[in-house]
């Protein structure tokens, strides 16, 4: 099974921090995992609170579980019954806000996931998608 390398994961983290800096976003977390959700690389800015780590982990878990970008799941958060049910089923690790993506290689194989948190949902998605592309990989979908 193909897997994201540490070098690729670090490249995504670095590119996401650069993308955040260009947009003036300072309180951030970036998390990159393998296909099973195990961390390959992560970095939290000096000013980001500790909850940011859990938010990024939930975004990765959601993206991997649904095999799609968390931004595409935004409709779920507007339905309290569905949102609560999925939150319970997924042990509180359901985050239907932009910033979580599934990563694929050139052959279209899933190699991992990544999450960015620190701005509005759409900006989080933009930053992490651009960072994945900067590392020579693609976002699924």
C-alpha positions as CSV (number, residue, x, y, z in Angstrom):
1,X,0.0,0.0,0.0
2,X,1.4,3.4,-1.0
3,X,2.2,5.7,1.9
4,X,3.1,9.4,2.3
5,X,6.8,9.9,3.2
6,X,8.0,12.0,6.1
7,X,9.7,14.3,3.6
8,X,6.4,14.8,1.7
9,X,4.6,15.4,5.0
10,X,7.1,17.9,6.1
11,X,6.9,19.6,2.8
12,X,3.1,19.9,3.3
13,X,3.6,21.4,6.7
14,X,6.1,23.9,5.5
15,X,4.0,24.9,2.5
16,X,0.9,25.3,4.7
17,X,2.8,27.6,7.1
18,X,3.9,29.7,4.1
19,X,0.4,29.9,2.7
20,X,-0.9,31.0,6.1
21,X,1.7,33.7,6.4
22,X,0.8,35.0,3.0
23,X,-2.8,35.3,4.2
24,X,-1.9,36.8,7.6
25,X,-3.2,33.7,9.4
26,X,-1.2,33.2,12.6
27,X,-2.9,30.8,15.1
28,X,-2.6,27.6,13.2
29,X,-2.0,23.8,13.3
30,X,-1.1,21.5,10.4
31,X,-1.3,17.8,10.7
32,X,-0.3,15.2,8.1
33,X,-1.1,11.5,8.6
34,X,-0.7,8.2,6.8
35,X,-3.8,6.3,5.6
36,X,-4.6,4.9,9.0
37,X,-4.5,8.3,10.6
38,X,-1.1,7.9,12.3
39,X,0.8,11.2,12.4
40,X,3.7,11.7,9.9
41,X,4.3,15.4,10.6
42,X,2.6,18.2,12.6
43,X,3.3,21.7,13.7
44,X,1.4,24.2,15.8
45,X,2.2,27.9,15.7
46,X,3.4,29.5,19.0
47,X,0.1,31.3,19.4
48,X,-2.4,28.5,18.6
49,X,-4.2,27.0,21.5
50,X,-4.0,23.4,22.5
51,X,-7.6,22.7,21.2
52,X,-6.2,23.3,17.7
53,X,-4.4,20.0,17.8
54,X,-7.7,18.1,18.5
55,X,-9.5,20.1,15.8
56,X,-6.9,19.1,13.2
57,X,-7.0,15.5,14.3
58,X,-10.8,15.4,14.0
59,X,-10.6,16.9,10.5
60,X,-8.1,14.3,9.4
61,X,-10.2,11.5,10.9
62,X,-13.3,12.9,9.1
63,X,-11.6,13.2,5.8
64,X,-10.2,9.7,5.9
65,X,-13.5,8.2,7.2
66,X,-15.5,9.8,4.4
67,X,-12.8,9.7,1.7
68,X,-13.5,13.3,0.9
69,X,-12.6,16.9,1.8
70,X,-14.2,18.0,5.0
71,X,-15.4,21.2,3.3
72,X,-17.6,18.9,1.1
73,X,-19.3,17.7,4.3
74,X,-20.4,21.2,5.5
75,X,-24.1,20.4,4.9
76,X,-24.0,17.9,7.7
77,X,-23.2,20.5,10.3
78,X,-26.5,22.3,9.4
79,X,-28.5,19.2,10.3
80,X,-28.3,18.8,14.1
81,X,-29.6,15.3,14.1
82,X,-27.1,14.0,11.5
83,X,-24.3,16.0,13.1
84,X,-25.0,14.7,16.6
85,X,-25.4,11.1,15.3
86,X,-22.1,11.1,13.4
87,X,-20.4,12.8,16.3
88,X,-21.5,10.0,18.6
89,X,-20.7,7.2,16.2
90,X,-17.2,8.7,15.5
91,X,-16.5,9.2,19.2
92,X,-16.6,13.0,18.8
93,X,-14.1,13.0,15.9
94,X,-16.5,14.3,13.3
95,X,-15.5,17.8,12.0
96,X,-17.5,18.9,9.0
97,X,-15.6,22.1,8.5
98,X,-13.1,22.9,5.8
99,X,-9.4,22.1,6.2
100,X,-9.2,18.3,6.1
101,X,-8.3,16.5,2.9
102,X,-7.4,13.1,1.7
103,X,-4.0,12.9,-0.2
104,X,-3.4,10.9,-3.3
105,X,-0.3,10.2,-5.3
106,X,0.2,10.5,-9.0
107,X,-1.4,7.1,-9.6
108,X,-4.5,8.2,-7.7
109,X,-3.7,6.0,-4.7
110,X,-4.6,7.3,-1.2
111,X,-1.4,7.9,0.7
112,X,-2.6,9.9,3.7
113,X,-4.5,12.9,4.9
114,X,-3.8,16.4,6.0
115,X,-5.6,19.1,8.0
116,X,-5.1,22.8,8.5
117,X,-6.9,24.8,11.2
118,X,-6.7,28.5,12.0
119,X,-8.9,30.5,9.7
120,X,-12.4,30.3,8.1
121,X,-13.3,26.9,6.7
122,X,-12.8,27.9,3.1
123,X,-9.4,29.5,3.8
124,X,-8.3,26.4,5.8
125,X,-9.3,24.2,2.8
126,X,-7.4,26.5,0.3
127,X,-4.3,26.5,2.4
128,X,-4.1,22.8,2.9
129,X,-5.0,22.0,-0.7
130,X,-2.3,24.3,-2.0
131,X,0.2,22.8,0.4
132,X,-0.5,19.3,-0.7
133,X,-0.1,20.4,-4.4
134,X,3.2,22.1,-3.5
135,X,4.5,18.8,-2.2
136,X,3.8,17.2,-5.6
137,X,0.7,15.3,-4.5
138,X,-3.1,15.8,-5.1
139,X,-6.2,16.2,-3.0
140,X,-8.8,13.4,-3.6
141,X,-11.9,14.7,-5.3
